Amino acid sequence: MTLFNSISSLGNAGSLSKSSKSISYGSSSSSQSSNAVQCGGCGGCGGGIGLGNVVGGVVGLVGGVVGVVGGVVGGLVGGLLGGGGEPKIIVTLPHGINATYIKEEYAYRAIGDIESYEITIVTQFTIDRMDRIAMMADIWRAPISAAVYIRNQSDIDSVFKLVRNSFSVAQFVDIHFLYSNQTRYPVNNLRNLALVNARTDWTLLLDVDFVTNEGMYEYLQSLLKEIDKNKLVSFIIPSFSSSISHYDFPTGKVDLIQMVEAGDIKIINKNVCPRCHGPTDYSRWFSAVEPYKVDYRWLYEPFLLYNKSQIELYDERLKGYGFDKNSHTFGMAAQGFSFYVLPEAWIIHMNHKSKPWEGGNTFDEQMFDSLRIVCNHIVPDTKIKYGYDPNKKLFNEPLKENDNLFIQQMSSISNSTAKACNSPRGGSIPLLHTNNNNTDNNDNDNGNKRNEKMVYVITQ
């Protein structure tokens, strides 16, 4: 992975040979120095990383690759033999607000009769989550449009191995590739790739770690026969989480309620972010037998079934953690969507340990960067788009990044992020944006002119 990333850092404008599934990169005019790979531990430091200003075409590329390999090997050997704890590879990445990516739609096309279905799950994932997409397909047994984040040839090989080994994946899952371009995880780019290529209008956006209750597709399909499909309406799927084996998940709503009462299953993010799912009103849902309407409130981010022809795409300025679904739901509310909670559908998140590159030491930095993009750009842009005054509140949302109300609301998500919001030039975490001007618009297409970087850690 590191070798692939380091090669691509030499030129973000690349070309893809789909027939061979190989990637070749051209030169880059990036003003940013190359990614730094640092070793963990202190013994056997084996080779420097000197990819700064590569000159000389092929010679420079070969030299850079050799340097990366030397540095990575040295770092691993140093960590393993030098007594310095677990070896770590430290990679710095730009945010890449306006980055572009090489995409391959329908890298694999499901062999089932997809056109006979009405609803598609839309999801995205990295290679380490492939077991989850197989599980999702086994239970859902209906179309899935999945975008996969590809870093190297091994990732591609793993995807096609999964297709060969899973009947449900081969039958139901259309797979699309989005190739790494040295930015934070482009979650909304991946979502849009999967959403645009869903082969049905009705789509259910889910993260790949969720499983649906048995029979959900049939329930949702029967529901669609009763609604006016021309109205702006979306349906909320109540969300839960659990660390128990998925083999022990409830088979019906009565079992689910009992397991919630026993503490084996929890309402998702109830304590971490109560506003993110609070409007669903779980107390009402437990006894509900008919769909019920709820009002949108700021920070609400339910998982939704909607007609994709009626919605805007997810905002691709957001990368990494934070506000990617919140801001999209805000846009739907501003557009005029109604939200209905479904009484006989639910999803359960299969808890897992977050990989360090997904969060780790950089969670607050990513959240804060996303916060500023949402407050300074996405929220006002959305209001203007739908004819609202950007200086007036619609749903009690903040009007600027250091709005006191927002600071209070953010405290339920991340105390350190909230403190940082209160001090735009300082705070408890380092600011990734270094001035008060509109720095987000200073990005070039590859996001390489920004001074700020994110550091993630991959523990070997």
C-alpha positions as CSV (number, residue, x, y, z in Angstrom):
1,M,0.0,0.0,0.0
2,T,2.8,2.4,0.9
3,L,4.6,1.7,-2.3
4,F,1.4,2.4,-4.3
5,N,0.7,5.6,-2.4
6,S,4.3,6.9,-2.8
7,I,4.3,6.3,-6.5
8,S,1.0,8.0,-7.0
9,S,2.2,11.0,-4.9
10,L,4.7,11.7,-7.7
11,G,1.8,12.5,-10.1
12,N,-1.8,12.8,-9.2
13,A,-3.0,13.1,-12.8
14,G,-2.9,9.5,-13.9
15,S,-4.2,7.2,-16.5
16,L,-5.8,3.8,-16.0
17,S,-5.5,0.8,-18.3
18,K,-8.8,-1.0,-17.6
19,S,-7.9,-4.1,-19.6
20,S,-4.8,-4.8,-17.4
21,K,-6.2,-3.1,-14.2
22,S,-2.8,-1.4,-13.9
23,I,-2.2,2.3,-13.2
24,S,0.4,4.6,-14.7
25,Y,1.1,8.1,-13.5
26,G,2.3,11.1,-15.3
27,S,4.3,14.1,-14.0
28,S,2.8,16.5,-11.5
29,S,3.3,20.2,-11.0
30,S,2.5,19.9,-7.3
31,S,4.0,22.5,-5.0
32,Q,3.7,20.2,-2.1
33,S,6.7,18.2,-0.9
34,S,6.3,14.4,-1.1
35,N,4.7,12.2,1.5
36,A,7.0,11.4,4.4
37,V,7.3,7.8,5.7
38,Q,8.7,7.6,9.2
39,C,9.8,4.4,11.0
40,G,8.6,3.2,14.4
41,G,11.2,2.0,16.8
42,C,14.9,3.0,16.9
43,G,16.9,0.0,15.7
44,G,17.9,-0.6,12.0
45,C,16.7,2.5,10.3
46,G,17.0,1.3,6.8
47,G,17.0,3.9,4.0
48,G,15.8,7.4,3.6
49,I,12.8,8.8,1.9
50,G,13.9,11.5,-0.5
51,L,11.1,12.0,-2.9
52,G,11.0,15.8,-2.5
53,N,11.8,17.3,-5.9
54,V,12.0,14.3,-8.3
55,V,14.0,15.2,-11.4
56,G,14.8,13.0,-14.3
57,G,11.7,11.1,-15.2
58,V,12.2,7.4,-14.9
59,V,15.5,7.7,-13.0
60,G,13.8,9.9,-10.4
61,L,10.8,7.5,-10.1
62,V,13.0,4.5,-9.6
63,G,15.1,6.3,-7.1
64,G,12.0,7.4,-5.2
65,V,10.6,3.9,-5.2
66,V,13.8,2.5,-3.9
67,G,13.9,5.2,-1.2
68,V,10.3,4.4,-0.1
69,V,11.0,0.6,0.0
70,G,14.1,1.2,2.0
71,G,12.3,3.5,4.4
72,V,9.4,1.2,4.9
73,V,11.5,-1.9,5.3
74,G,13.8,0.0,7.7
75,G,10.9,1.2,9.7
76,L,9.4,-2.2,10.1
77,V,12.8,-3.8,10.9
78,G,13.5,-1.0,13.3
79,G,10.2,-1.4,15.1
80,L,10.4,-5.2,15.2
81,L,14.1,-5.5,16.2
82,G,14.8,-2.3,17.9
83,G,12.5,-2.7,20.9
84,G,10.6,0.4,20.1
85,G,7.1,-1.0,20.3
86,E,4.8,-1.7,17.3
87,P,6.2,-0.5,14.0
88,K,4.2,2.3,12.5
89,I,4.1,4.0,9.1
90,I,3.2,7.6,9.3
91,V,1.7,9.0,6.1
92,T,0.8,12.7,5.5
93,L,-2.1,13.5,3.2
94,P,-3.7,16.7,2.0
95,H,-7.4,17.2,2.5
96,G,-8.0,17.4,-1.2
97,I,-11.3,19.3,-1.2
98,N,-11.5,19.6,-4.9
99,A,-9.4,16.5,-5.8
100,T,-10.3,14.4,-8.8
101,Y,-10.2,10.6,-8.9
102,I,-9.8,7.9,-11.5
103,K,-13.1,5.9,-11.5
104,E,-14.1,2.6,-13.0
105,E,-17.8,2.1,-13.2
106,Y,-19.0,-1.5,-13.2
107,A,-15.6,-3.0,-12.6
108,Y,-17.9,-5.9,-11.9
109,R,-21.6,-6.1,-13.0
110,A,-23.9,-8.4,-11.0
111,I,-25.2,-11.4,-12.9
112,G,-28.6,-11.4,-11.3
113,D,-31.8,-10.0,-12.8
114,I,-31.3,-6.6,-11.2
115,E,-33.8,-4.9,-13.4
116,S,-36.7,-6.8,-11.8
117,Y,-36.0,-5.1,-8.5
118,E,-37.1,-1.7,-7.2
119,I,-34.6,-0.8,-4.5
120,T,-30.8,-0.8,-4.3
121,I,-28.6,-0.5,-1.3
122,V,-25.8,2.1,-1.9
123,T,-22.6,1.6,0.0
124,Q,-18.9,2.1,0.0
125,F,-15.9,0.4,1.6
126,T,-12.3,-0.4,1.7
127,I,-10.8,-3.9,1.2
128,D,-10.7,-4.7,4.8
129,R,-14.5,-4.6,4.9
130,M,-15.1,-7.2,2.2
131,D,-16.5,-9.7,4.6
132,R,-19.2,-7.2,5.5
133,I,-20.4,-6.7,1.9
134,A,-20.8,-10.4,1.5
135,M,-22.8,-10.6,4.7
136,M,-24.9,-7.6,3.6
137,A,-25.7,-9.3,0.3
138,D,-26.5,-12.6,2.0
139,I,-29.2,-11.0,4.1
140,W,-30.5,-8.3,1.8
141,R,-30.7,-10.6,-1.3
142,A,-31.5,-7.7,-3.6
143,P,-29.4,-5.2,-5.6
144,I,-26.4,-3.4,-4.1
145,S,-24.3,-0.8,-5.7
146,A,-20.9,-0.7,-4.0
147,A,-18.0,1.7,-4.5
148,V,-14.6,0.3,-3.4
149,Y,-11.6,2.5,-2.5
150,I,-8.6,1.0,-4.4
151,R,-5.0,1.6,-3.4
152,N,-3.1,-1.0,-5.2
153,Q,-3.3,-4.1,-7.5
154,S,-3.7,-6.4,-4.5
155,D,-7.0,-4.6,-3.7
156,I,-8.3,-5.3,-7.2
157,D,-7.3,-8.9,-6.9
158,S,-9.1,-9.2,-3.6
159,V,-12.3,-7.8,-5.0
160,F,-12.5,-10.3,-7.8
161,K,-11.6,-13.2,-5.4
162,L,-14.6,-12.1,-3.3
163,V,-16.8,-12.2,-6.4
164,R,-15.6,-15.8,-7.2
165,N,-16.2,-17.0,-3.7
166,S,-19.5,-15.4,-2.8
167,F,-22.6,-16.3,-4.7
168,S,-24.6,-13.4,-3.2
169,V,-22.0,-10.9,-4.2
170,A,-21.8,-12.3,-7.7
171,Q,-25.5,-12.3,-8.0
172,F,-26.5,-8.9,-6.5
173,V,-23.5,-6.5,-6.2
174,D,-22.4,-4.1,-8.8
175,I,-18.9,-3.0,-7.9
176,H,-17.3,0.3,-8.9
177,F,-13.7,1.3,-8.3
178,L,-12.4,4.7,-7.1
179,Y,-8.6,4.9,-7.1
180,S,-6.7,6.6,-4.4
181,N,-5.4,10.1,-5.1
182,Q,-3.5,10.8,-1.9
183,T,-6.3,12.5,0.0
184,R,-8.2,11.7,3.1
185,Y,-10.8,9.0,2.7
186,P,-13.2,10.4,0.0
187,V,-16.4,9.0,1.5
188,N,-18.8,11.2,-0.4
189,N,-17.0,10.7,-3.7
190,L,-17.5,7.0,-3.1
191,R,-21.1,7.4,-2.1
192,N,-21.8,9.4,-5.3
193,L,-20.1,6.8,-7.5
194,A,-22.3,4.1,-6.1
195,L,-25.4,6.2,-6.0
196,V,-25.2,7.4,-9.6
197,N,-24.7,3.8,-10.8
198,A,-27.5,2.3,-8.8
199,R,-29.8,0.6,-11.3
200,T,-33.0,1.5,-9.5
201,D,-34.4,4.9,-8.6
202,W,-35.2,4.0,-5.0
203,T,-32.0,3.7,-3.0
204,L,-31.1,3.0,0.6
205,L,-27.8,4.5,1.7
206,L,-26.0,2.3,4.2
207,D,-22.5,2.0,5.6
208,V,-21.1,-1.5,4.9
209,D,-21.0,-2.5,8.6
210,F,-24.8,-2.5,8.8
211,V,-27.0,-5.5,8.3
212,T,-30.7,-5.2,7.5
213,N,-33.4,-7.2,9.3
214,E,-34.7,-10.2,7.5
215,G,-37.4,-9.5,5.0
216,M,-36.7,-5.8,4.8
217,Y,-36.6,-5.7,1.0
218,E,-40.1,-7.2,0.7
219,Y,-41.4,-4.8,3.3
220,L,-40.0,-1.7,1.6
221,Q,-41.2,-2.9,-1.8
222,S,-44.7,-3.2,-0.5
223,L,-44.5,0.3,1.1
224,L,-43.5,1.9,-2.2
225,K,-46.8,0.7,-3.8
226,E,-48.7,2.9,-1.4
227,I,-47.0,6.2,-1.8
228,D,-47.1,9.2,-4.2
229,K,-43.7,8.8,-5.8
230,N,-43.8,12.4,-7.1
231,K,-43.7,13.9,-3.5
232,L,-40.5,14.7,-1.8
233,V,-40.6,11.9,0.8
234,S,-37.9,9.8,2.4
235,F,-38.1,6.9,4.9
236,I,-36.0,6.6,8.0
237,I,-34.6,3.2,8.9
238,P,-34.0,3.1,12.7
239,S,-30.4,2.3,13.5
240,F,-28.8,0.2,16.3
241,S,-25.4,-1.2,17.1
242,S,-24.0,-4.3,18.8
243,S,-20.8,-6.2,19.5
244,I,-22.5,-9.6,19.6
245,S,-22.1,-12.1,16.8
246,H,-24.4,-11.4,13.8
247,Y,-25.6,-15.0,14.2
248,D,-27.3,-13.9,17.4
249,F,-29.0,-10.9,15.9
250,P,-32.8,-10.7,16.4
251,T,-35.1,-12.3,13.9
252,G,-38.1,-10.0,14.8
253,K,-39.0,-6.7,16.4
254,V,-40.0,-8.3,19.7
255,D,-36.6,-10.0,19.9
256,L,-34.9,-6.7,19.1
257,I,-36.7,-4.8,21.8
258,Q,-35.8,-7.5,24.4
259,M,-32.1,-7.4,23.4
260,V,-32.1,-3.6,23.6
261,E,-33.6,-3.9,27.1
262,A,-31.0,-6.4,28.0
263,G,-28.2,-4.2,26.7
264,D,-27.0,-6.6,24.0
265,I,-28.1,-4.1,21.3
266,K,-27.9,-0.3,21.7
267,I,-29.5,2.7,19.9
268,I,-26.8,3.9,17.7
269,N,-24.7,6.9,18.9
270,K,-27.2,7.5,21.7
271,N,-24.5,8.8,24.0
272,V,-21.9,9.9,21.5
273,C,-24.2,12.1,19.4
274,P,-27.8,12.2,20.7
275,R,-28.9,14.7,18.1
276,C,-27.7,12.6,15.2
277,H,-30.5,10.1,15.6
278,G,-32.7,11.6,18.4
279,P,-35.5,12.9,16.1
280,T,-36.2,9.2,15.2
281,D,-37.9,9.0,18.6
282,Y,-37.0,5.4,19.5
283,S,-39.4,5.3,22.4
284,R,-42.3,5.8,20.0
285,W,-40.8,3.4,17.5
286,F,-40.7,0.5,19.9
287,S,-44.6,0.4,20.0
288,A,-45.3,1.9,16.5
289,V,-47.2,-0.2,13.9
290,E,-47.6,2.5,11.3
291,P,-45.0,4.9,9.7
292,Y,-44.9,8.2,11.5
293,K,-43.6,11.6,10.4
294,V,-40.8,13.4,12.3
295,D,-39.4,16.9,12.0
296,Y,-35.9,17.5,10.8
297,R,-33.5,19.1,13.4
298,W,-29.9,20.2,12.9
299,L,-27.3,17.4,13.0
300,Y,-29.9,14.7,12.2
301,E,-28.3,12.0,10.1
302,P,-30.6,9.0,9.8
303,F,-30.1,6.3,7.2
304,L,-32.7,6.9,4.5
305,L,-34.6,5.3,1.7
306,Y,-35.2,7.9,-1.0
307,N,-35.7,8.3,-4.8
308,K,-32.3,9.2,-6.1
309,S,-33.8,11.2,-9.0
310,Q,-35.1,13.7,-6.4
311,I,-32.0,14.4,-4.3
312,E,-28.7,16.2,-4.7
313,L,-25.4,14.3,-4.6
314,Y,-23.4,14.2,-1.5
315,D,-21.0,17.1,-1.1
316,E,-17.6,16.0,-2.2
317,R,-15.7,18.8,-0.5
318,L,-15.9,16.7,2.6
319,K,-13.2,14.1,3.1
320,G,-12.5,11.9,6.1
321,Y,-14.6,12.2,9.2
322,G,-17.4,14.5,10.0
323,F,-20.7,15.9,8.8
324,D,-20.9,14.0,5.5
325,K,-24.4,12.7,6.2
326,N,-25.5,15.5,8.5
327,S,-25.0,18.1,5.8
328,H,-26.8,16.0,3.1
329,T,-29.8,15.6,5.3
330,F,-29.8,19.3,6.0
331,G,-29.9,19.8,2.2
332,M,-32.9,17.5,1.9
333,A,-34.8,19.3,4.6
334,A,-34.1,22.7,3.0
335,Q,-35.3,21.2,-0.3
336,G,-38.6,20.3,1.3
337,F,-38.4,16.6,2.0
338,S,-40.7,15.0,4.5
339,F,-39.2,12.3,6.8
340,Y,-41.1,9.2,7.9
341,V,-39.9,6.5,10.3
342,L,-40.7,2.9,9.3
343,P,-41.9,0.7,12.1
344,E,-41.0,-2.7,10.6
345,A,-37.5,-2.0,9.3
346,W,-34.2,-1.6,11.2
347,I,-30.5,-2.0,10.7
348,I,-27.8,-3.1,13.1
349,H,-24.2,-1.8,13.0
350,M,-21.6,-4.6,13.6
351,N,-19.2,-2.8,15.9
352,H,-15.5,-3.1,15.2
353,K,-12.3,-1.5,16.3
354,S,-11.5,1.6,14.3
355,K,-8.4,1.4,12.3
356,P,-5.9,4.1,13.2
357,W,-6.0,5.6,9.7
358,E,-9.7,6.0,10.0
359,G,-9.5,8.0,13.2
360,G,-6.9,7.5,15.8
361,N,-5.0,10.7,16.7
362,T,-6.6,12.6,13.8
363,F,-10.3,12.2,14.6
364,D,-10.7,15.7,16.0
365,E,-8.6,17.3,13.3
366,Q,-10.8,15.8,10.6
367,M,-14.0,16.7,12.5
368,F,-12.9,20.3,12.9
369,D,-11.9,20.6,9.2
370,S,-15.3,19.3,8.2
371,L,-17.0,21.6,10.6
372,R,-15.5,24.6,9.0
373,I,-16.3,23.5,5.5
374,V,-19.9,22.9,6.5
375,C,-20.4,26.1,8.4
376,N,-18.6,28.4,6.0
377,H,-19.6,26.9,2.7
378,I,-22.0,24.0,2.5
379,V,-24.8,25.4,4.8
380,P,-24.9,28.9,3.2
381,D,-24.5,27.4,-0.3
382,T,-27.5,25.1,0.4
383,K,-29.7,28.0,1.7
384,I,-28.9,30.1,-1.4
385,K,-29.7,27.2,-3.7
386,Y,-33.2,26.9,-2.3
387,G,-33.9,30.6,-2.0
388,Y,-33.2,31.2,1.7
389,D,-31.2,33.9,3.3
390,P,-27.8,32.4,4.3
391,N,-27.7,34.8,7.3
392,K,-30.9,33.4,8.8
393,K,-31.4,30.1,10.5
394,L,-33.7,27.4,9.1
395,F,-33.3,24.6,11.6
396,N,-31.4,26.1,14.4
397,E,-28.1,25.5,12.6
398,P,-25.1,27.7,13.3
399,L,-24.5,30.7,11.0
400,K,-20.7,30.7,11.4
401,E,-18.0,28.4,12.7
402,N,-17.7,29.9,16.2
403,D,-21.5,30.3,16.7
404,N,-22.0,29.7,20.5
405,L,-25.0,27.5,19.7
406,F,-22.8,25.3,17.5
407,I,-20.2,25.1,20.2
408,Q,-22.8,23.8,22.6
409,Q,-24.1,21.3,20.1
410,M,-20.7,20.1,19.1
411,S,-19.9,19.3,22.7
412,S,-22.1,16.2,22.4
413,I,-19.9,15.0,19.6
414,S,-16.4,16.0,20.6
415,N,-15.4,18.2,23.5
416,S,-12.0,19.0,22.1
417,T,-13.5,19.9,18.7
418,A,-16.0,22.2,20.4
419,K,-13.3,24.0,22.3
420,A,-11.3,24.4,19.1
421,C,-14.4,26.0,17.4
422,N,-14.5,28.5,20.2
423,S,-11.0,29.7,19.4
424,P,-10.5,29.8,15.6
425,R,-6.8,30.7,15.9
426,G,-6.1,28.2,18.6
427,G,-8.0,25.8,20.8
428,S,-7.3,22.3,22.1
429,I,-6.4,20.9,18.7
430,P,-4.2,22.2,15.9
431,L,-6.1,24.0,13.2
432,L,-5.6,22.7,9.7
433,H,-6.6,26.0,8.1
434,T,-4.1,28.6,9.0
435,N,-5.9,31.8,8.1
436,N,-9.4,33.3,8.3
437,N,-9.7,33.8,4.6
438,N,-11.5,31.5,2.2
439,T,-8.6,29.0,2.1
440,D,-10.8,26.2,0.8
441,N,-11.0,27.9,-2.6
442,N,-7.2,27.9,-2.9
443,D,-7.1,24.2,-3.7
444,N,-6.1,23.1,-7.1
445,D,-7.8,20.0,-8.6
446,N,-5.5,17.7,-6.6
447,G,-5.7,19.6,-3.4
448,N,-1.9,20.1,-3.3
449,K,-1.7,23.8,-2.6
450,R,-3.0,23.5,0.9
451,N,-0.4,23.8,3.7
452,E,-2.4,21.7,6.1
453,K,-2.1,17.9,6.2
454,M,-3.6,15.0,8.0
455,V,-1.4,12.3,9.6
456,Y,-2.8,8.8,9.9
457,V,-1.1,5.8,11.4
458,I,-1.2,2.3,10.0
459,T,-0.1,-0.3,12.7
460,Q,1.4,-3.3,11.1
